[in-house]
Amino acid sequence: MAAVNGVVGERMGAAASEGIVTPEAVVLDLETAGVASRALAGIIDLSVQVGLLLVGSIVIGMAGLLDASALTAFSIMLAFITMGYPVLFETLWRGQTIGKRAMGLRAITVEGAPVRLRHVLLRMMGGLVDRYLPPIGVTGVLFVLGTSRHQRVGDLLAGTIVVRDPGRSFLPQAVWFPVPPGLEQYAATIDPTAMTDSHYTVIRSFLVRNRELSPDARYALALDLAGRIAAVVRHERPPQVHPESFLLCVISRYQRANFARR
């Protein structure tokens, strides 16, 4: 079993530098966006932001505010447009802004999954460094050119990359794991709070690919994994609950606590 895990780890490590490794250990060969396409997308986004600032300035002027109030209103609007624009669009459009959509780009996680709010916030904060740290804009360009996956500071902070061709169906299909019939009340006693995304990924990978294992190997791996996860969540698995059923209960609880469908 250790040898199998070692081989899988070596394959994933070697593949990580060549493409994206999904939670199912599938390598996605995607073309990352370079400096030119990202710069053009950035110019489009900047144009939209400048347009919003102009409209907002006109509205503030028409409101007849005093100098101090007008300056305060403009400062708030500037901060909102500068920081709120990428957060709003990348959250609603799953990794795209107006500029990225126009250029056929999308931000995704390094595992090939859609970005979530925490990724978008980190990308935005890193983007302030990329764009506004003197010399203006050069920092982001240097990071894009100097990293193997063309990642700027925001991408490195958030664990994301920007790829081409968003219309291609490359994101892994969401798999929702149900609680085994009859174990609903038992599953409700499991608290998955102590689990991390790494624990979730390991369980998910096993449950998706367990049919590829022989019956003995499948049971042995399920038993070992169930024991490790039970220790993490501080829950003692009853002997009558099969290890795989326990894992299904745990991952179902974790999914619904962290990835509830909207």
DRENPA-3360 file (N, C-alpha, C; in nm, 2 decimals, always signed):
BEGIN
1 = MAAVNGVV = +0.08/-0.12/+0.00/+0.00/+0.00/+0.00/+0.09/+0.13/+0.00 ~ +0.20/+0.12/+0.08/+0.29/+0.24/+0.08/+0.35/+0.26/-0.05 ~ +0.38/+0.15/-0.12/+0.44/+0.16/-0.25/+0.35/+0.22/-0.35 ~ +0.22/+0.18/-0.34/+0.12/+0.24/-0.43/+0.11/+0.39/-0.41 ~ +0.10/+0.43/-0.28/+0.09/+0.57/-0.25/+0.21/+0.65/-0.29 ~ +0.33/+0.58/-0.28/+0.45/+0.65/-0.33/+0.45/+0.67/-0.47 ~ +0.40/+0.57/-0.55/+0.40/+0.59/-0.70/+0.30/+0.70/-0.74 ~ +0.18/+0.70/-0.67/+0.08/+0.80/-0.70/+0.14/+0.94/-0.67;
9 = GERMGAAA = +0.21/+0.95/-0.55/+0.27/+1.08/-0.51/+0.37/+1.13/-0.61 ~ +0.46/+1.03/-0.66/+0.56/+1.07/-0.76/+0.49/+1.12/-0.89 ~ +0.39/+1.05/-0.93/+0.32/+1.09/-1.06/+0.26/+1.23/-1.04 ~ +0.20/+1.25/-0.93/+0.13/+1.38/-0.91/+0.23/+1.49/-0.90 ~ +0.35/+1.46/-0.84/+0.45/+1.56/-0.82/+0.51/+1.60/-0.96 ~ +0.53/+1.49/-1.04/+0.59/+1.52/-1.17/+0.49/+1.59/-1.26 ~ +0.36/+1.56/-1.25/+0.26/+1.62/-1.33/+0.23/+1.76/-1.29 ~ +0.25/+1.79/-1.16/+0.22/+1.93/-1.11/+0.29/+2.04/-1.19;
17 = SEGIVTPE = +0.41/+2.01/-1.23/+0.48/+2.12/-1.30/+0.44/+2.13/-1.45 ~ +0.37/+2.03/-1.50/+0.33/+2.03/-1.64/+0.18/+2.07/-1.66 ~ +0.10/+2.05/-1.56/-0.04/+2.09/-1.58/-0.11/+2.10/-1.44 ~ -0.24/+2.09/-1.44/-0.32/+2.10/-1.32/-0.36/+1.96/-1.28 ~ -0.34/+1.93/-1.15/-0.38/+1.80/-1.10/-0.51/+1.82/-1.02 ~ -0.62/+1.76/-1.07/-0.75/+1.77/-1.00/-0.75/+1.68/-0.88 ~ -0.85/+1.69/-0.79/-0.86/+1.61/-0.67/-0.87/+1.46/-0.71 ~ -0.90/+1.42/-0.84/-0.90/+1.28/-0.88/-0.77/+1.24/-0.94;
25 = AVVLDLET = -0.67/+1.32/-0.92/-0.53/+1.30/-0.97/-0.53/+1.29/-1.13 ~ -0.62/+1.37/-1.19/-0.62/+1.38/-1.33/-0.55/+1.50/-1.37 ~ -0.45/+1.49/-1.47/-0.37/+1.60/-1.51/-0.45/+1.68/-1.62 ~ -0.47/+1.81/-1.60/-0.53/+1.89/-1.70/-0.43/+1.97/-1.77 ~ -0.41/+1.95/-1.90/-0.31/+2.03/-1.98/-0.37/+2.15/-2.03 ~ -0.36/+2.26/-1.96/-0.42/+2.39/-1.99/-0.32/+2.49/-2.02 ~ -0.36/+2.58/-2.12/-0.27/+2.69/-2.15/-0.29/+2.81/-2.06 ~ -0.19/+2.85/-1.99/-0.20/+2.96/-1.90/-0.19/+3.09/-1.98;
33 = AGVASRAL = -0.25/+3.19/-1.93/-0.25/+3.32/-2.00/-0.12/+3.39/-1.98 ~ -0.07/+3.45/-2.09/+0.06/+3.52/-2.08/+0.04/+3.67/-2.05 ~ +0.16/+3.74/-2.06/+0.16/+3.88/-2.02/+0.07/+3.96/-2.11 ~ +0.07/+3.94/-2.25/+0.00/+4.02/-2.34/-0.15/+4.01/-2.32 ~ -0.21/+3.89/-2.31/-0.35/+3.87/-2.29/-0.40/+3.92/-2.16 ~ -0.32/+3.90/-2.06/-0.36/+3.95/-1.93/-0.35/+4.11/-1.92 ~ -0.25/+4.16/-1.99/-0.24/+4.31/-2.00/-0.36/+4.37/-2.07 ~ -0.40/+4.31/-2.18/-0.52/+4.36/-2.25/-0.64/+4.35/-2.17;
41 = AGIIDLSV = -0.66/+4.24/-2.10/-0.77/+4.22/-2.01/-0.77/+4.33/-1.90 ~ -0.65/+4.35/-1.85/-0.64/+4.46/-1.75/-0.67/+4.60/-1.80 ~ -0.63/+4.63/-1.92/-0.66/+4.75/-1.98/-0.81/+4.77/-2.00 ~ -0.88/+4.66/-2.04/-1.03/+4.67/-2.05/-1.09/+4.70/-1.92 ~ -1.04/+4.62/-1.82/-1.10/+4.64/-1.68/-1.07/+4.78/-1.63 ~ -0.95/+4.83/-1.66/-0.92/+4.97/-1.61/-1.01/+5.07/-1.68 ~ -1.03/+5.05/-1.81/-1.12/+5.14/-1.88/-1.26/+5.14/-1.82 ~ -1.31/+5.02/-1.78/-1.44/+5.01/-1.72/-1.44/+5.09/-1.58;
49 = QVGLLLVG = -1.33/+5.07/-1.51/-1.32/+5.13/-1.38/-1.32/+5.28/-1.39 ~ -1.24/+5.33/-1.49/-1.23/+5.48/-1.51/-1.36/+5.53/-1.55 ~ -1.44/+5.46/-1.64/-1.57/+5.50/-1.67/-1.66/+5.51/-1.56 ~ -1.65/+5.41/-1.47/-1.74/+5.42/-1.35/-1.70/+5.54/-1.26 ~ -1.57/+5.56/-1.25/-1.53/+5.68/-1.17/-1.58/+5.81/-1.23 ~ -1.58/+5.82/-1.36/-1.63/+5.94/-1.42/-1.77/+5.96/-1.40 ~ -1.85/+5.85/-1.41/-1.99/+5.86/-1.39/-2.02/+5.90/-1.24 ~ -1.94/+5.83/-1.15/-1.96/+5.86/-1.01/-1.93/+6.01/-0.98;
57 = SIVIGMAG = -1.82/+6.06/-1.04/-1.78/+6.20/-1.02/-1.89/+6.29/-1.06 ~ -1.95/+6.26/-1.18/-2.05/+6.35/-1.23/-2.17/+6.35/-1.13 ~ -2.20/+6.23/-1.08/-2.32/+6.22/-0.98/-2.28/+6.30/-0.85 ~ -2.16/+6.29/-0.81/-2.12/+6.36/-0.69/-2.13/+6.51/-0.71 ~ -2.08/+6.56/-0.83/-2.09/+6.70/-0.87/-2.23/+6.75/-0.87 ~ -2.32/+6.67/-0.93/-2.46/+6.71/-0.94/-2.53/+6.71/-0.81 ~ -2.47/+6.63/-0.71/-2.54/+6.63/-0.58/-2.51/+6.76/-0.50 ~ -2.41/+6.84/-0.55/-2.39/+6.97/-0.48/-2.32/+6.96/-0.35;
65 = LLDASALT = -2.24/+6.86/-0.32/-2.18/+6.84/-0.19/-2.07/+6.94/-0.17 ~ -2.04/+6.97/-0.05/-1.93/+7.06/-0.01/-1.80/+6.99/-0.04 ~ -1.69/+7.08/-0.05/-1.56/+7.02/-0.09/-1.52/+6.90/-0.01 ~ -1.53/+6.91/+0.13/-1.49/+6.80/+0.22/-1.58/+6.68/+0.20 ~ -1.71/+6.70/+0.19/-1.80/+6.59/+0.17/-1.78/+6.52/+0.03 ~ -1.75/+6.61/-0.07/-1.73/+6.55/-0.20/-1.60/+6.47/-0.21 ~ -1.50/+6.52/-0.14/-1.37/+6.44/-0.14/-1.39/+6.31/-0.07 ~ -1.46/+6.31/+0.04/-1.49/+6.19/+0.12/-1.57/+6.09/+0.03;
73 = AFSIMLAF = -1.67/+6.14/-0.04/-1.75/+6.05/-0.12/-1.67/+5.99/-0.24 ~ -1.58/+6.08/-0.30/-1.50/+6.03/-0.41/-1.40/+5.93/-0.36 ~ -1.34/+5.95/-0.24/-1.25/+5.85/-0.18/-1.31/+5.72/-0.16 ~ -1.43/+5.72/-0.11/-1.51/+5.59/-0.08/-1.54/+5.52/-0.21 ~ -1.58/+5.60/-0.31/-1.61/+5.55/-0.44/-1.49/+5.49/-0.51 ~ -1.37/+5.56/-0.50/-1.25/+5.51/-0.56/-1.21/+5.38/-0.49 ~ -1.21/+5.37/-0.36/-1.18/+5.24/-0.29/-1.27/+5.13/-0.33 ~ -1.40/+5.16/-0.34/-1.50/+5.06/-0.38/-1.47/+5.00/-0.52;
81 = ITMGYPVL = -1.45/+5.10/-0.61/-1.43/+5.05/-0.75/-1.30/+4.98/-0.77 ~ -1.19/+5.03/-0.70/-1.06/+4.97/-0.72/-1.06/+4.83/-0.66 ~ -1.12/+4.81/-0.54/-1.11/+4.68/-0.47/-1.24/+4.60/-0.49 ~ -1.35/+4.66/-0.50/-1.48/+4.59/-0.51/-1.50/+4.53/-0.65 ~ -1.46/+4.60/-0.76/-1.48/+4.56/-0.89/-1.43/+4.42/-0.92 ~ -1.30/+4.39/-0.90/-1.26/+4.25/-0.92/-1.32/+4.15/-0.83 ~ -1.35/+4.18/-0.71/-1.41/+4.09/-0.62/-1.55/+4.05/-0.66 ~ -1.63/+4.16/-0.70/-1.77/+4.14/-0.74/-1.78/+4.05/-0.86;
89 = FETLWRGQ = -1.70/+4.09/-0.97/-1.72/+4.02/-1.09/-1.66/+3.88/-1.09 ~ -1.54/+3.86/-1.03/-1.48/+3.73/-1.02/-1.56/+3.63/-0.94 ~ -1.63/+3.69/-0.84/-1.72/+3.60/-0.76/-1.84/+3.56/-0.83 ~ -1.91/+3.66/-0.90/-2.03/+3.63/-0.97/-2.01/+3.55/-1.10 ~ -1.90/+3.58/-1.17/-1.87/+3.52/-1.30/-1.76/+3.41/-1.28 ~ -1.74/+3.36/-1.16/-1.66/+3.24/-1.14/-1.52/+3.26/-1.21 ~ -1.45/+3.36/-1.16/-1.31/+3.38/-1.21/-1.29/+3.48/-1.32 ~ -1.40/+3.54/-1.37/-1.39/+3.63/-1.48/-1.43/+3.78/-1.44;
97 = TIGKRAMG = -1.36/+3.87/-1.50/-1.40/+4.01/-1.50/-1.45/+4.04/-1.64 ~ -1.49/+4.17/-1.66/-1.53/+4.21/-1.80/-1.41/+4.19/-1.89 ~ -1.29/+4.23/-1.85/-1.17/+4.22/-1.93/-1.14/+4.07/-1.96 ~ -1.14/+3.99/-1.86/-1.11/+3.85/-1.88/-1.21/+3.78/-1.97 ~ -1.33/+3.81/-1.95/-1.43/+3.75/-2.04/-1.41/+3.80/-2.19 ~ -1.38/+3.92/-2.21/-1.36/+3.97/-2.34/-1.23/+3.90/-2.41 ~ -1.13/+3.87/-2.33/-1.01/+3.81/-2.38/-1.02/+3.65/-2.37 ~ -1.13/+3.60/-2.32/-1.14/+3.45/-2.31/-1.05/+3.39/-2.21;
105 = LRAITVEG = -1.04/+3.46/-2.09/-0.96/+3.41/-1.98/-1.05/+3.38/-1.86 ~ -0.99/+3.30/-1.77/-1.06/+3.28/-1.64/-0.96/+3.24/-1.54 ~ -0.98/+3.29/-1.42/-0.90/+3.25/-1.30/-0.96/+3.12/-1.24 ~ -0.88/+3.02/-1.22/-0.92/+2.90/-1.15/-0.81/+2.87/-1.04 ~ -0.84/+2.77/-0.96/-0.74/+2.73/-0.86/-0.64/+2.64/-0.92 ~ -0.53/+2.62/-0.86/-0.42/+2.54/-0.92/-0.47/+2.39/-0.93 ~ -0.57/+2.35/-0.86/-0.63/+2.22/-0.87/-0.73/+2.21/-0.99 ~ -0.76/+2.32/-1.05/-0.85/+2.32/-1.16/-1.00/+2.34/-1.12;
113 = APVRLRHV = -1.02/+2.39/-1.00/-1.16/+2.41/-0.95/-1.19/+2.56/-0.96 ~ -1.32/+2.59/-0.96/-1.36/+2.73/-0.97/-1.31/+2.81/-0.84 ~ -1.29/+2.93/-0.86/-1.24/+3.01/-0.75/-1.36/+3.04/-0.66 ~ -1.33/+3.06/-0.53/-1.43/+3.10/-0.43/-1.40/+3.24/-0.38 ~ -1.48/+3.28/-0.29/-1.47/+3.42/-0.24/-1.33/+3.44/-0.17 ~ -1.28/+3.34/-0.10/-1.15/+3.36/-0.03/-1.04/+3.38/-0.14 ~ -1.05/+3.30/-0.25/-0.95/+3.31/-0.35/-0.96/+3.45/-0.42 ~ -1.08/+3.50/-0.44/-1.10/+3.63/-0.51/-1.04/+3.74/-0.42;
121 = LLRMMGGL = -1.07/+3.73/-0.29/-1.02/+3.84/-0.20/-0.87/+3.84/-0.19 ~ -0.80/+3.73/-0.19/-0.66/+3.72/-0.19/-0.60/+3.77/-0.32 ~ -0.67/+3.74/-0.43/-0.62/+3.79/-0.56/-0.63/+3.94/-0.57 ~ -0.74/+3.99/-0.51/-0.75/+4.14/-0.51/-0.64/+4.21/-0.43 ~ -0.62/+4.15/-0.31/-0.51/+4.21/-0.23/-0.38/+4.20/-0.29 ~ -0.35/+4.09/-0.35/-0.22/+4.08/-0.42/-0.22/+4.17/-0.55 ~ -0.33/+4.19/-0.61/-0.34/+4.28/-0.72/-0.30/+4.42/-0.69 ~ -0.33/+4.46/-0.57/-0.29/+4.60/-0.53/-0.13/+4.61/-0.54;
129 = VDRYLPPI = -0.07/+4.50/-0.49/+0.08/+4.50/-0.50/+0.13/+4.50/-0.64 ~ +0.06/+4.41/-0.72/+0.10/+4.40/-0.86/+0.09/+4.53/-0.94 ~ -0.01/+4.60/-0.92/-0.04/+4.72/-1.00/+0.02/+4.85/-0.95 ~ +0.02/+4.86/-0.81/+0.05/+4.99/-0.76/+0.18/+5.00/-0.68 ~ +0.25/+4.89/-0.66/+0.38/+4.90/-0.60/+0.48/+4.95/-0.70 ~ +0.55/+5.06/-0.67/+0.64/+5.12/-0.76/+0.75/+5.02/-0.80 ~ +0.79/+5.02/-0.93/+0.73/+5.10/-1.04/+0.60/+5.04/-1.08 ~ +0.50/+5.13/-1.11/+0.37/+5.09/-1.13/+0.35/+4.98/-1.24;
137 = GVTGVLFV = +0.29/+4.87/-1.20/+0.26/+4.76/-1.29/+0.37/+4.67/-1.33 ~ +0.50/+4.71/-1.30/+0.61/+4.63/-1.34/+0.62/+4.50/-1.25 ~ +0.58/+4.51/-1.12/+0.59/+4.40/-1.03/+0.51/+4.28/-1.09 ~ +0.38/+4.31/-1.13/+0.30/+4.20/-1.18/+0.36/+4.14/-1.31 ~ +0.41/+4.22/-1.39/+0.47/+4.17/-1.52/+0.59/+4.08/-1.49 ~ +0.67/+4.12/-1.40/+0.79/+4.04/-1.36/+0.75/+3.91/-1.30 ~ +0.65/+3.91/-1.22/+0.60/+3.78/-1.16/+0.54/+3.69/-1.27 ~ +0.46/+3.74/-1.36/+0.40/+3.66/-1.46/+0.51/+3.60/-1.55;
145 = LGTSRHQR = +0.61/+3.68/-1.58/+0.72/+3.63/-1.67/+0.81/+3.54/-1.59 ~ +0.83/+3.55/-1.46/+0.92/+3.47/-1.39/+0.87/+3.35/-1.32 ~ +0.74/+3.32/-1.33/+0.68/+3.20/-1.27/+0.64/+3.10/-1.38 ~ +0.65/+2.97/-1.35/+0.63/+2.87/-1.46/+0.48/+2.87/-1.50 ~ +0.39/+2.91/-1.42/+0.25/+2.91/-1.45/+0.20/+3.05/-1.48 ~ +0.29/+3.15/-1.50/+0.25/+3.29/-1.52/+0.16/+3.34/-1.42 ~ +0.20/+3.33/-1.29/+0.12/+3.37/-1.18/+0.18/+3.51/-1.13 ~ +0.09/+3.60/-1.10/+0.13/+3.72/-1.04/+0.12/+3.71/-0.89;
153 = VGDLLAGT = +0.15/+3.81/-0.81/+0.15/+3.80/-0.66/+0.01/+3.76/-0.61 ~ -0.10/+3.81/-0.67/-0.23/+3.77/-0.62/-0.26/+3.62/-0.65 ~ -0.21/+3.57/-0.76/-0.23/+3.43/-0.79/-0.15/+3.34/-0.69 ~ -0.03/+3.38/-0.66/+0.05/+3.31/-0.56/-0.01/+3.31/-0.42 ~ -0.06/+3.42/-0.38/-0.13/+3.43/-0.25/-0.25/+3.34/-0.25 ~ -0.33/+3.34/-0.35/-0.46/+3.27/-0.35/-0.45/+3.13/-0.40 ~ -0.34/+3.09/-0.46/-0.33/+2.95/-0.52/-0.41/+2.94/-0.64 ~ -0.40/+3.04/-0.73/-0.48/+3.04/-0.85/-0.39/+3.06/-0.97;
161 = IVVRDPGR = -0.45/+3.03/-1.09/-0.38/+3.06/-1.22/-0.49/+3.12/-1.31 ~ -0.44/+3.18/-1.42/-0.54/+3.23/-1.52/-0.51/+3.15/-1.65 ~ -0.62/+3.09/-1.70/-0.61/+3.01/-1.82/-0.69/+3.06/-1.93 ~ -0.66/+3.01/-2.05/-0.73/+3.04/-2.17/-0.85/+2.95/-2.20 ~ -0.93/+2.99/-2.29/-1.04/+2.91/-2.34/-1.14/+2.87/-2.23 ~ -1.21/+2.96/-2.17/-1.30/+2.93/-2.06/-1.42/+2.85/-2.10 ~ -1.45/+2.85/-2.24/-1.56/+2.77/-2.29/-1.54/+2.62/-2.28 ~ -1.41/+2.58/-2.28/-1.38/+2.44/-2.28/-1.42/+2.38/-2.14;
169 = SFLPQAVW = -1.48/+2.26/-2.14/-1.53/+2.20/-2.02/-1.41/+2.13/-1.95 ~ -1.33/+2.20/-1.88/-1.22/+2.14/-1.82/-1.23/+2.13/-1.67 ~ -1.33/+2.20/-1.61/-1.34/+2.19/-1.46/-1.40/+2.06/-1.42 ~ -1.34/+2.00/-1.31/-1.40/+1.87/-1.27/-1.54/+1.88/-1.23 ~ -1.62/+1.78/-1.27/-1.76/+1.79/-1.24/-1.79/+1.77/-1.09 ~ -1.88/+1.85/-1.03/-1.90/+1.84/-0.89/-1.97/+1.70/-0.86 ~ -1.92/+1.64/-0.75/-1.97/+1.51/-0.71/-2.02/+1.53/-0.57 ~ -2.15/+1.51/-0.55/-2.21/+1.52/-0.42/-2.24/+1.38/-0.36;
177 = FPVPPGLE = -2.18/+1.36/-0.24/-2.19/+1.23/-0.18/-2.30/+1.22/-0.09 ~ -2.40/+1.12/-0.11/-2.51/+1.11/-0.01/-2.47/+1.03/+0.11 ~ -2.55/+1.05/+0.21/-2.53/+0.97/+0.33/-2.60/+0.83/+0.30 ~ -2.53/+0.72/+0.33/-2.59/+0.59/+0.30/-2.73/+0.58/+0.37 ~ -2.82/+0.52/+0.30/-2.96/+0.50/+0.35/-2.96/+0.43/+0.49 ~ -3.03/+0.49/+0.58/-3.04/+0.44/+0.72/-2.94/+0.49/+0.81 ~ -2.84/+0.57/+0.76/-2.74/+0.63/+0.85/-2.75/+0.78/+0.87 ~ -2.87/+0.83/+0.83/-2.89/+0.98/+0.84/-2.87/+1.03/+0.98;
185 = QYAATIDP = -2.93/+0.96/+1.08/-2.92/+1.00/+1.22/-2.78/+0.99/+1.27 ~ -2.71/+0.88/+1.23/-2.57/+0.86/+1.27/-2.48/+0.97/+1.21 ~ -2.50/+1.00/+1.09/-2.42/+1.10/+1.02/-2.43/+1.23/+1.09 ~ -2.55/+1.26/+1.15/-2.57/+1.39/+1.21/-2.49/+1.40/+1.34 ~ -2.43/+1.29/+1.39/-2.35/+1.30/+1.51/-2.20/+1.33/+1.48 ~ -2.17/+1.33/+1.35/-2.03/+1.36/+1.32/-2.01/+1.51/+1.29 ~ -1.91/+1.56/+1.36/-1.87/+1.70/+1.34/-1.75/+1.71/+1.26 ~ -1.76/+1.76/+1.13/-1.65/+1.77/+1.04/-1.56/+1.89/+1.05;
193 = TAMTDSHY = -1.59/+1.97/+1.15/-1.52/+2.10/+1.17/-1.37/+2.09/+1.16 ~ -1.31/+1.99/+1.22/-1.17/+1.98/+1.23/-1.10/+1.94/+1.10 ~ -1.18/+1.89/+1.00/-1.13/+1.85/+0.87/-1.08/+1.97/+0.79 ~ -0.98/+1.95/+0.71/-0.93/+2.05/+0.62/-0.96/+2.01/+0.48 ~ -0.93/+2.10/+0.38/-0.95/+2.07/+0.24/-0.87/+1.95/+0.20 ~ -0.75/+1.94/+0.26/-0.66/+1.82/+0.23/-0.73/+1.69/+0.26 ~ -0.79/+1.69/+0.38/-0.86/+1.56/+0.43/-0.97/+1.54/+0.33 ~ -1.05/+1.64/+0.30/-1.16/+1.62/+0.20/-1.12/+1.57/+0.07;
201 = TVIRSFLV = -1.00/+1.62/+0.02/-0.95/+1.58/-0.11/-0.91/+1.44/-0.11 ~ -0.85/+1.39/+0.00/-0.81/+1.25/+0.00/-0.93/+1.16/+0.01 ~ -1.03/+1.19/+0.09/-1.15/+1.11/+0.09/-1.22/+1.11/-0.04 ~ -1.24/+1.22/-0.10/-1.30/+1.24/-0.23/-1.23/+1.15/-0.34 ~ -1.10/+1.16/-0.34/-1.03/+1.08/-0.44/-1.05/+0.93/-0.42 ~ -1.05/+0.89/-0.30/-1.07/+0.75/-0.27/-1.21/+0.70/-0.31 ~ -1.31/+0.78/-0.28/-1.45/+0.74/-0.31/-1.48/+0.74/-0.46 ~ -1.41/+0.83/-0.53/-1.43/+0.84/-0.67/-1.37/+0.73/-0.75;
209 = RNRELSPD = -1.25/+0.68/-0.69/-1.17/+0.59/-0.77/-1.16/+0.45/-0.70 ~ -1.24/+0.42/-0.60/-1.23/+0.30/-0.52/-1.27/+0.18/-0.61 ~ -1.34/+0.19/-0.71/-1.38/+0.08/-0.79/-1.26/+0.02/-0.88 ~ -1.16/+0.10/-0.88/-1.04/+0.06/-0.96/-0.95/-0.03/-0.87 ~ -0.98/-0.05/-0.74/-0.90/-0.13/-0.65/-0.96/-0.27/-0.64 ~ -0.88/-0.36/-0.60/-0.93/-0.50/-0.57/-1.01/-0.49/-0.44 ~ -1.10/-0.59/-0.42/-1.18/-0.58/-0.30/-1.10/-0.58/-0.17 ~ -0.99/-0.66/-0.16/-0.91/-0.65/-0.04/-0.84/-0.52/-0.02;
217 = ARYALALD = -0.78/-0.47/-0.13/-0.71/-0.34/-0.12/-0.81/-0.23/-0.09 ~ -0.93/-0.24/-0.15/-1.03/-0.13/-0.13/-1.07/-0.13/+0.02 ~ -1.09/-0.24/+0.08/-1.13/-0.25/+0.22/-1.02/-0.20/+0.31 ~ -0.90/-0.25/+0.28/-0.78/-0.21/+0.36/-0.76/-0.06/+0.36 ~ -0.77/+0.00/+0.24/-0.75/+0.14/+0.23/-0.86/+0.22/+0.30 ~ -0.98/+0.17/+0.28/-1.10/+0.24/+0.35/-1.08/+0.23/+0.50 ~ -1.04/+0.11/+0.55/-1.03/+0.10/+0.69/-0.92/+0.19/+0.75 ~ -0.81/+0.20/+0.68/-0.70/+0.28/+0.72/-0.74/+0.43/+0.72;
225 = LAGRIAAV = -0.80/+0.47/+0.61/-0.84/+0.61/+0.59/-0.95/+0.65/+0.69 ~ -1.05/+0.55/+0.72/-1.15/+0.58/+0.82/-1.09/+0.60/+0.96 ~ -0.99/+0.52/+0.99/-0.93/+0.54/+1.12/-0.86/+0.67/+1.13 ~ -0.79/+0.71/+1.03/-0.72/+0.84/+1.03/-0.82/+0.96/+1.04 ~ -0.93/+0.95/+0.97/-1.03/+1.06/+0.97/-1.10/+1.06/+1.10 ~ -1.13/+0.94/+1.15/-1.20/+0.94/+1.28/-1.12/+1.01/+1.39 ~ -0.99/+0.99/+1.38/-0.90/+1.06/+1.48/-0.90/+1.21/+1.46 ~ -0.91/+1.25/+1.34/-0.91/+1.39/+1.31/-1.04/+1.46/+1.36;
233 = VRHERPPQ = -1.16/+1.39/+1.34/-1.28/+1.45/+1.38/-1.32/+1.41/+1.52 ~ -1.23/+1.33/+1.59/-1.25/+1.28/+1.72/-1.39/+1.21/+1.74 ~ -1.40/+1.11/+1.65/-1.52/+1.04/+1.65/-1.49/+0.89/+1.65 ~ -1.55/+0.81/+1.73/-1.52/+0.66/+1.73/-1.62/+0.59/+1.64 ~ -1.57/+0.53/+1.53/-1.66/+0.46/+1.44/-1.71/+0.33/+1.50 ~ -1.85/+0.32/+1.51/-1.90/+0.19/+1.56/-1.86/+0.07/+1.47 ~ -1.84/-0.04/+1.52/-1.80/-0.16/+1.44/-1.89/-0.20/+1.33 ~ -2.02/-0.17/+1.36/-2.12/-0.21/+1.26/-2.13/-0.12/+1.14;
241 = VHPESFLL = -2.06/+0.00/+1.15/-2.06/+0.09/+1.04/-1.94/+0.06/+0.95 ~ -1.97/+0.02/+0.83/-1.86/-0.01/+0.73/-1.77/+0.11/+0.71 ~ -1.64/+0.09/+0.70/-1.54/+0.21/+0.68/-1.58/+0.30/+0.57 ~ -1.63/+0.24/+0.45/-1.67/+0.33/+0.34/-1.79/+0.41/+0.37 ~ -1.88/+0.34/+0.45/-2.01/+0.41/+0.49/-1.97/+0.53/+0.58 ~ -1.88/+0.50/+0.67/-1.83/+0.61/+0.76/-1.77/+0.73/+0.68 ~ -1.69/+0.70/+0.58/-1.63/+0.80/+0.50/-1.74/+0.88/+0.42 ~ -1.84/+0.81/+0.37/-1.95/+0.87/+0.30/-2.02/+0.97/+0.39;
249 = CVISRYQR = -2.04/+0.93/+0.52/-2.11/+1.01/+0.62/-2.03/+1.14/+0.64 ~ -1.89/+1.12/+0.66/-1.81/+1.23/+0.69/-1.80/+1.33/+0.57 ~ -1.78/+1.28/+0.45/-1.76/+1.37/+0.34/-1.90/+1.44/+0.31 ~ -2.01/+1.37/+0.33/-2.14/+1.43/+0.30/-2.16/+1.55/+0.40 ~ -2.12/+1.53/+0.53/-2.14/+1.63/+0.63/-2.04/+1.75/+0.59 ~ -1.92/+1.72/+0.55/-1.83/+1.82/+0.52/-1.87/+1.91/+0.40 ~ -1.92/+1.84/+0.30/-1.97/+1.91/+0.18/-2.08/+2.00/+0.21 ~ -2.17/+1.96/+0.28/-2.29/+2.04/+0.31/-2.26/+2.15/+0.41;
257 = ANFARR = -2.15/+2.14/+0.48/-2.11/+2.25/+0.57/-2.03/+2.35/+0.50 ~ -1.95/+2.31/+0.40/-1.86/+2.40/+0.33/-1.89/+2.43/+0.19 ~ -1.96/+2.34/+0.12/-1.98/+2.36/-0.02/-2.13/+2.35/-0.05 ~ -2.22/+2.40/+0.04/-2.36/+2.39/+0.02/-2.40/+2.45/-0.11 ~ -2.49/+2.38/-0.19/-2.53/+2.43/-0.31/-2.61/+2.56/-0.29 ~ -2.59/+2.65/-0.39/-2.66/+2.78/-0.38/-2.77/+2.78/-0.48;
% end
